[in-house]
Amino acid sequence: GEEVVEPQILEVDSGPVPGKLDLGKIVDNGNHVLRVLKLSNKTNAPLEVHLGSDRPDEVAFQLSNENLQGKNSQLACGPDNDFNLLFNLINLVSSVIVPANEDLPIILTYLPAVTTLTPASPSPRTANGAAGPPQSQGLSFGCKAKLKFTAYPVGSSS
């Protein structure tokens, strides 16, 4: 038998390395990392695309975010960036419609779950020698997550 190769109906552009999205340095400071991804419909019919992740409490998707207006497609929201936290929490979507033979930009928002990371350095000492509170805020770390994009012709998903 001949091998049948299914045509690719959806392409996801996540940046310079195909199949990999680099969020850069992630800092546990309570702020979101935002990235724009591009979904490309390679068919002659509109597609309904379901958006998901193996980290649903940390990864969400949006069609627009005021924090990215006039900025590049990558943003780590932090104290040195002018941002409004509310814009990262509203208008979340779990599926989108990508018109036939068109591209649709979507925004991935990533916020690390509350962690109990132990700081690398010992707790600072107070004037009387007692240990101060742990300084966990600001730790940077790596994270791996799987994103899942499932596409169906509009009207055929259940």
N, C-alpha and C positions, 0 to 999 in steps of 0.2 A: 503494500500500500504506500501511496504517496502521502507525505506529511502535509496536512492542511494548515496553513498559517492564517490565523484570524487577523483581519486588518485592525489597526489601532484606531479606535473611534475617539479617544480622548488623550490629549497630551497635556502634561503638567510641567510648566516651566518654573523651576524652583531656584534658578540661579546658574552660576558658572559650572557646577558639577552636576551632570544629569543624575536624577534619582536621589540627590542628597541636598538637604536644606541646612545651611550653616547659620545658626542664630548668633554666632560670634560669642564673645564672653558674656556669660549670664551671671548676674549678680543677685544674690538673695537679699534684695532690699525692698521687696513689696511692689516693684514696678514691672510693667509689662514690656515685653519685646514684641515689636510689630514687624511683619514681613509681608510684602506683596508677592503673591503667586499668580501665574497666568494659566487659566484653563483654556485649552484650544479644542474646539469641536471639529473633528476631521470628517464629519458626515454631512449629508444633505438634509438632515432632519434635526430639529432641536433635541437637546439631551437634558434630562434631569440628572443632576450629579449630587449624590449624597456624600457629605463631608464628614469624616470621622478621624479618630485617633485612639491609640491605646492609652492615652493619658487625658481622658475627657475633662477631668477637673483642672487641668493646666492649659490645654489647647482649645481654642475656640476660633470661629471664623466669622468674618463680617464682609459686607459688600462695600462699605465706606467707613471711614474713621476720620473725624475732624482733626485728630492729632497729626495726620499725614498731609493735610492740605498745605500745598506749597513746599513740601519737603520731599526728600528722596524716598525711595520705596522701602528703606530700612530705617528703623528707629528703635532705640532702646530708651523707653521713657524713664527719665530719672530727674533728679533735682536740678541738673544743669540743662534740661530741656523744658521748654514751655509746653506743658501738656495738661490735659484735664482727664483725670482717672475715669470719670463717668463715660467718656467717649469710648473707652476700651471695654466697657461692660454692657453697652446697649447695642441694639440692632444685630444681635448674634443670629446666625443662620446655620441650619443643619443640612440644607440642600439648596441648590440654585438651578436655574434654567440657563443653559448656554445655547444661544441661537445657532442655527445651521451654519457651518463653515465660518464661525466667528470665534473671537477670543473674549474671555471675561476675566478681568482681574478680581481676585479675592484677597482679603487680608487675613493672615494668620496672627492671632494674638497668643502669646505664651506668657504665663505667669507661674513661676515655680510654686508648688504646693508648700504650705507652711512646713518648715523643716525643723529638726532638732539637731542641726549640725553642730559639732563641737569645734570651737575655734582652734586654729593651729597653734596660737600662742596662749600662754597661761592668762587667766583673768587678771586684769590690772588690780593693783593693791591700793586700798584707800590709805588715808594719812595714818590711821591707827594700825595698819598692817593686815586688816581683814580683806579677804578677797572681794573684789567688786563684782558686778553682774557680768556674765559672759558677754563677749562682744561678737555675737554671731552675725549681726547685720553687716552686709557688705562682702561676705564670702563669695568668691567666684567658683564656678564648677561647670562640669560638662553634663550633658543630658542626652539620652537617646530616646526617641519616640518614633512610633510608626504612624504615618498618616495614611488614611484609606479614602480613596475617591472611587465611588462606584457609579457608573453611568448607565442610564437606560434611555431608550427613546421616550419622549414625553408621552405620558398616558399609559405606559406599560408596566411601571413599577407598582408593587402592591404594599 
